[in-house]
Amino acid sequence: MYSQQELDDAVAAGAITPQAADALRAHVESQRSTVIPDEEQFRLLTGFNDIFVSIAAVILLFALAWIGHRAGSALGLDMEGEGPSFLGPLAVAAASWALALFFTAKRRMALPSIILLLGFVGGVFAASAMILAQIVGDEQLNNNAQLGGILGAVAAAIAAGAAWLHWRRFRVPITVAAGAGAVAGIVLGVVLSVVGDAGEKLRPIFLSIVLVLGIGMFLFAMWWDSSDRERLTRRSDVAFWLHLLAAPMIVHPVFTLLGLTDGNASLVEGAVVVLLYVALGLTALAIDRRALLVSSLAYVLWAMSDLLKRFGAVELNVALTALVIGSALLLLSAFWHQARAAIVRPLPGGLRARLPVVGRSASLAASQPAA
């Protein structure tokens, strides 16, 4: 059996034409489709060996980070004499790339590829930030939020470049989300360099910027989704990770700006949380992505628990909240495609044409994990 990744690689190498690859996908889809529509395929594991390799990789990267730190201290390349050394994250980044040449490029292992991508981009960002901090000096950085913002933006730009190189070489779907997150870090770093540290006064501004970035991330994810409405290629996986990144960037600023996270919610505020969750649920149904529901779940659990407590159910408020929310989510999962059809079909044709196809069959081939 050939994976979607291998078909894409064959097209890129010129072994087969894109038309032939699409025809093969359509044939496999017709032969191996199930009766389960609107399933959100998530390629994470190809087998237990993925878990085994991932654990080993994490242990190795941790060891390299520690050894790099100790080596940097011995060579005088650490921060403030006893601080972390850039050799640690640099070693993690180098090892992550080297391991990806085998486990990602050759073995096509999904979970290890995700971990190695995060190790590479995160290592590049941390090493860049530490090197820049050592060049500038601790005295210049102390109590200087503007300079810290500039250095953070530069380090995020370097990390974004590293993510782009990783994508060009390995095409791991989560790489696009990592690069997009780095770009968001650039924007926040630039904003911090302009306004400096003004404490709580500028907190709403930062939250608003994060919200705008989250909406931009969501639209970027929808662009990837609209290019693969049947969700047969890796473009759908790229969109999944972008939605997973965009969801908390949207949900947390919205609830915080509305004052729903201060722990002193009134009955009206609790009701607002529940209504917002319903709105997010309708959006999740329309785009056929569950990330919005998962990201905002903690807020609605808290709101429901607080509401029940105010109505006198003090001892059972948590249990009753879990019962109501858990039952509702299970019911929604059981009738997801019927609910989605009811939401999507009344929408304008132009909007429907950009959303995932309603009632599509989930292919057994599509359930094969890919890095």
C-alpha positions as CSV (number, residue, x, y, z in Angstrom):
1,M,0.0,0.0,0.0
2,Y,1.3,3.4,-0.9
3,S,0.9,6.4,1.4
4,Q,-0.3,9.8,0.4
5,Q,3.3,11.1,1.1
6,E,4.8,8.5,-1.2
7,L,2.4,9.5,-4.0
8,D,3.2,13.2,-3.6
9,D,7.0,12.3,-3.6
10,A,6.5,10.3,-6.8
11,V,4.8,13.2,-8.5
12,A,7.5,15.6,-7.3
13,A,10.2,13.2,-8.7
14,G,8.4,13.0,-12.1
15,A,7.8,9.2,-11.7
16,I,4.0,9.7,-12.3
17,T,1.9,12.7,-13.4
18,P,-0.3,14.6,-11.0
19,Q,-3.3,13.4,-13.0
20,A,-2.3,9.8,-12.6
21,A,-1.8,10.3,-8.8
22,D,-5.3,11.8,-8.6
23,A,-6.8,9.0,-10.6
24,L,-5.2,6.4,-8.3
25,R,-6.4,8.3,-5.2
26,A,-9.9,8.4,-6.6
27,H,-9.8,4.7,-7.5
28,V,-8.6,3.7,-4.0
29,E,-11.3,6.0,-2.5
30,S,-14.0,4.3,-4.4
31,Q,-12.8,0.8,-3.6
32,R,-12.0,1.3,0.1
33,S,-14.5,3.9,1.3
34,T,-16.4,3.3,4.5
35,V,-19.9,4.5,5.4
36,I,-18.5,6.9,8.0
37,P,-18.8,10.5,6.6
38,D,-17.2,13.7,7.7
39,E,-14.4,12.1,9.8
40,E,-11.5,14.4,10.6
41,Q,-8.5,12.2,9.8
42,F,-5.5,12.8,12.0
43,R,-2.2,11.1,11.0
44,L,-0.2,10.7,14.1
45,L,1.0,7.1,14.4
46,T,2.1,4.4,12.0
47,G,2.5,1.9,14.7
48,F,3.9,1.4,18.2
49,N,7.4,1.9,16.9
50,D,6.5,5.6,16.5
51,I,6.0,5.8,20.3
52,F,9.2,3.8,20.9
53,V,11.3,6.1,18.6
54,S,9.7,9.2,20.0
55,I,10.6,8.3,23.6
56,A,14.1,7.5,22.5
57,A,14.4,10.8,20.6
58,V,13.2,12.9,23.5
59,I,15.7,11.2,25.8
60,L,18.5,11.8,23.4
61,L,17.6,15.4,22.8
62,F,17.3,16.0,26.5
63,A,20.8,14.5,27.0
64,L,22.3,16.6,24.3
65,A,20.7,19.8,25.7
66,W,22.2,19.0,29.1
67,I,25.6,18.1,27.7
68,G,25.6,21.3,25.6
69,H,24.8,23.4,28.6
70,R,27.6,21.8,30.7
71,A,30.1,22.2,27.8
72,G,29.1,25.8,27.3
73,S,29.6,26.5,31.0
74,A,33.1,24.8,30.8
75,L,34.0,27.0,27.8
76,G,32.6,30.2,29.2
77,L,29.9,30.4,26.6
78,D,27.0,30.6,29.1
79,M,24.9,33.5,30.2
80,E,25.8,35.3,33.4
81,G,28.4,32.8,34.3
82,E,25.9,30.1,35.4
83,G,23.1,30.6,33.0
84,P,22.1,28.4,30.0
85,S,24.4,28.1,27.1
86,F,23.4,28.3,23.4
87,L,25.3,25.1,22.8
88,G,22.5,23.1,24.4
89,P,19.6,24.2,22.0
90,L,22.1,24.3,19.1
91,A,22.9,20.6,19.7
92,V,19.2,19.8,19.9
93,A,18.5,21.5,16.6
94,A,21.5,19.8,14.8
95,A,20.5,16.4,16.2
96,S,16.9,16.9,15.3
97,W,17.8,17.7,11.7
98,A,20.2,14.7,11.5
99,L,17.6,12.3,12.9
100,A,14.9,13.7,10.6
101,L,17.1,12.7,7.6
102,F,16.4,9.0,8.5
103,F,13.1,8.9,10.5
104,T,11.3,11.5,8.5
105,A,12.8,11.4,5.0
106,K,13.3,7.7,4.8
107,R,11.0,6.0,7.4
108,R,8.1,8.4,7.1
109,M,7.3,8.1,10.8
110,A,4.7,10.5,11.9
111,L,5.1,11.2,15.7
112,P,8.9,11.2,15.6
113,S,8.8,13.6,12.7
114,I,6.6,16.0,14.7
115,I,8.9,15.8,17.7
116,L,12.0,16.3,15.6
117,L,10.5,19.3,13.8
118,L,9.6,20.9,17.2
119,G,13.1,20.1,18.4
120,F,14.7,21.7,15.4
121,V,12.6,24.9,15.2
122,G,12.6,25.3,19.0
123,G,16.3,24.7,19.2
124,V,17.0,27.3,16.5
125,F,14.8,29.9,18.3
126,A,16.4,29.3,21.7
127,A,20.0,29.2,20.4
128,S,19.4,32.4,18.4
129,A,17.8,34.2,21.4
130,M,20.7,33.2,23.7
131,I,23.4,34.2,21.2
132,L,21.7,37.6,20.6
133,A,21.4,38.1,24.3
134,Q,25.1,37.3,24.9
135,I,26.1,39.7,22.1
136,V,24.0,42.6,23.5
137,G,24.9,41.8,27.1
138,D,23.0,41.3,30.3
139,E,23.3,44.9,31.5
140,Q,21.6,46.2,28.3
141,L,18.8,43.7,28.6
142,N,17.9,44.3,32.3
143,N,14.6,46.2,32.6
144,N,14.7,46.9,28.8
145,A,11.5,45.4,27.4
146,Q,11.9,47.2,24.1
147,L,15.3,45.7,23.4
148,G,14.0,42.3,24.5
149,G,11.2,42.6,22.0
150,I,13.6,43.4,19.2
151,L,15.8,40.4,20.1
152,G,12.7,38.2,20.4
153,A,11.5,39.3,17.0
154,V,14.9,38.6,15.4
155,A,15.1,35.2,17.0
156,A,11.5,34.4,15.8
157,A,12.5,35.5,12.3
158,I,15.4,33.1,12.3
159,A,13.1,30.3,13.6
160,A,10.7,31.1,10.8
161,G,13.5,30.7,8.3
162,A,14.5,27.4,9.9
163,A,10.9,26.2,9.6
164,W,10.9,27.2,5.9
165,L,14.1,25.2,5.3
166,H,12.6,22.2,7.2
167,W,9.4,22.4,5.1
168,R,11.4,22.5,1.9
169,R,13.4,19.4,2.8
170,F,10.9,17.2,4.7
171,R,7.3,18.5,4.1
172,V,6.1,17.6,7.6
173,P,2.6,19.1,7.9
174,I,3.1,20.7,11.3
175,T,6.0,22.7,10.0
176,V,3.7,25.3,8.4
177,A,2.1,25.9,11.8
178,A,5.5,26.1,13.4
179,G,6.5,28.7,10.9
180,A,3.2,30.6,11.3
181,G,3.7,30.6,15.0
182,A,7.2,32.1,14.5
183,V,5.8,34.8,12.3
184,A,3.3,35.6,15.0
185,G,6.2,35.8,17.4
186,I,7.9,38.3,15.1
187,V,4.8,40.6,15.2
188,L,4.5,40.4,19.0
189,G,8.2,41.1,19.4
190,V,7.9,44.2,17.2
191,V,4.9,45.4,19.1
192,L,6.8,44.9,22.4
193,S,9.8,46.8,21.0
194,V,7.6,49.8,20.2
195,V,5.4,50.1,23.3
196,G,7.8,48.6,25.9
197,D,6.6,47.2,29.2
198,A,3.6,49.1,30.4
199,G,2.2,46.3,32.6
200,E,-1.6,45.8,32.8
201,K,-2.4,49.0,30.9
202,L,-1.3,47.5,27.5
203,R,-2.6,44.0,28.3
204,P,-5.8,44.5,26.3
205,I,-3.8,45.8,23.3
206,F,-1.6,42.7,23.3
207,L,-4.6,40.4,23.7
208,S,-6.3,42.2,20.8
209,I,-3.2,41.7,18.6
210,V,-3.1,38.0,19.5
211,L,-6.8,37.8,18.6
212,V,-6.1,39.4,15.2
213,L,-3.2,37.0,14.6
214,G,-5.4,34.1,15.6
215,I,-8.0,35.1,13.1
216,G,-5.4,35.5,10.4
217,M,-4.1,32.0,11.4
218,F,-7.7,30.7,11.1
219,L,-8.1,32.2,7.6
220,F,-4.7,30.8,6.6
221,A,-5.9,27.3,7.8
222,M,-9.1,27.7,5.8
223,W,-7.1,28.5,2.7
224,W,-5.3,25.1,3.1
225,D,-8.6,23.4,3.9
226,S,-10.3,24.9,0.8
227,S,-7.6,23.5,-1.4
228,D,-8.4,19.9,-0.3
229,R,-12.1,19.8,0.4
230,E,-12.2,16.0,0.2
231,R,-9.3,15.8,2.7
232,L,-7.2,13.3,0.8
233,T,-3.8,14.9,0.8
234,R,-1.3,16.3,3.2
235,R,-2.8,19.8,2.8
236,S,-5.6,18.7,5.1
237,D,-3.0,17.8,7.7
238,V,-1.4,21.2,7.4
239,A,-4.7,22.8,7.9
240,F,-5.3,20.7,11.0
241,W,-2.2,21.9,12.8
242,L,-3.0,25.5,11.8
243,H,-6.5,25.2,13.2
244,L,-5.0,23.8,16.4
245,L,-2.7,26.8,16.7
246,A,-5.3,29.3,15.8
247,A,-8.0,28.1,18.2
248,P,-6.3,29.1,21.5
249,M,-5.1,32.4,19.9
250,I,-8.8,33.2,19.2
251,V,-10.5,31.7,22.3
252,H,-8.3,32.9,25.1
253,P,-8.2,36.7,24.1
254,V,-12.0,36.7,23.5
255,F,-12.8,35.2,26.9
256,T,-10.1,37.4,28.6
257,L,-11.1,40.6,27.0
258,L,-14.7,40.0,28.0
259,G,-13.6,39.6,31.6
260,L,-14.7,36.0,31.9
261,T,-11.4,34.7,33.4
262,D,-11.1,36.7,36.6
263,G,-12.8,34.1,38.7
264,N,-15.7,36.4,39.7
265,A,-18.2,35.7,36.9
266,S,-21.8,36.7,37.4
267,L,-24.7,34.7,36.1
268,V,-24.8,36.8,33.0
269,E,-21.1,36.3,32.3
270,G,-21.5,32.6,32.8
271,A,-24.3,32.5,30.4
272,V,-22.2,34.5,27.9
273,V,-19.5,31.8,28.1
274,V,-22.1,29.1,27.3
275,L,-23.5,31.1,24.4
276,L,-20.0,31.7,23.0
277,Y,-19.3,28.0,23.2
278,V,-22.4,27.3,21.2
279,A,-21.3,29.8,18.6
280,L,-17.9,28.2,18.5
281,G,-19.6,24.8,18.1
282,L,-21.6,26.0,15.1
283,T,-18.4,27.3,13.6
284,A,-16.6,24.0,14.3
285,L,-19.4,22.1,12.6
286,A,-19.3,24.4,9.5
287,I,-15.6,24.0,9.0
288,D,-15.5,20.4,10.2
289,R,-12.8,21.0,12.7
290,R,-13.0,20.2,16.4
291,A,-10.1,22.2,17.6
292,L,-12.2,25.2,18.5
293,L,-14.4,23.1,20.8
294,V,-11.4,21.5,22.5
295,S,-9.6,24.9,23.0
296,S,-12.6,26.5,24.6
297,L,-13.7,23.5,26.7
298,A,-11.9,24.6,29.9
299,Y,-13.8,28.0,29.8
300,V,-17.2,26.4,29.4
301,L,-16.5,23.8,32.1
302,W,-15.6,26.6,34.5
303,A,-18.6,28.7,33.6
304,M,-21.1,25.8,33.9
305,S,-19.6,24.8,37.2
306,D,-19.8,28.3,38.5
307,L,-23.4,28.6,37.4
308,L,-24.4,25.4,39.1
309,K,-22.7,26.4,42.3
310,R,-24.7,29.7,42.3
311,F,-27.9,27.7,41.9
312,G,-27.0,25.7,45.1
313,A,-25.3,22.6,43.7
314,V,-22.1,23.2,45.6
315,E,-21.0,19.7,46.3
316,L,-22.0,18.2,42.9
317,N,-21.2,21.2,40.6
318,V,-18.1,19.7,39.1
319,A,-19.7,16.3,38.6
320,L,-22.9,17.8,37.1
321,T,-20.9,20.0,34.8
322,A,-18.8,17.1,33.6
323,L,-22.0,15.0,33.1
324,V,-23.7,17.7,31.0
325,I,-20.7,18.7,28.9
326,G,-19.5,15.2,28.4
327,S,-22.9,14.0,27.4
328,A,-23.4,16.9,25.0
329,L,-20.0,16.3,23.3
330,L,-20.6,12.6,22.9
331,L,-24.1,13.3,21.5
332,L,-22.6,15.8,19.1
333,S,-19.9,13.3,18.1
334,A,-22.4,10.6,17.4
335,F,-24.5,12.9,15.2
336,W,-21.7,15.1,13.9
337,H,-22.4,14.6,10.2
338,Q,-26.2,15.1,10.5
339,A,-25.7,18.3,12.5
340,R,-23.0,19.5,10.0
341,A,-25.3,18.9,7.1
342,A,-28.0,21.0,8.8
343,I,-25.6,23.8,9.3
344,V,-23.8,23.8,6.0
345,R,-26.5,23.2,3.4
346,P,-28.5,26.5,4.1
347,L,-25.3,28.5,3.6
348,P,-24.7,30.5,0.4
349,G,-23.2,28.5,-2.4
350,G,-20.0,30.5,-2.6
351,L,-19.3,29.8,1.1
352,R,-20.2,26.2,0.8
353,A,-17.8,25.8,-2.1
354,R,-14.9,26.7,0.3
355,L,-15.9,24.3,3.1
356,P,-15.1,20.6,3.3
357,V,-17.6,18.5,1.4
358,V,-20.6,17.4,3.4
359,G,-21.2,13.6,3.6
360,R,-17.9,12.6,2.1
361,S,-16.8,9.0,2.8
362,A,-13.7,8.4,4.9
363,S,-11.2,6.5,3.0
364,L,-9.3,3.6,4.6
365,A,-6.3,4.7,2.7
366,A,-6.6,8.2,4.1
367,S,-6.4,6.8,7.6
368,Q,-2.8,5.7,7.0
369,P,-0.6,8.0,9.1
370,A,1.9,10.2,7.2
371,A,4.6,12.4,8.5
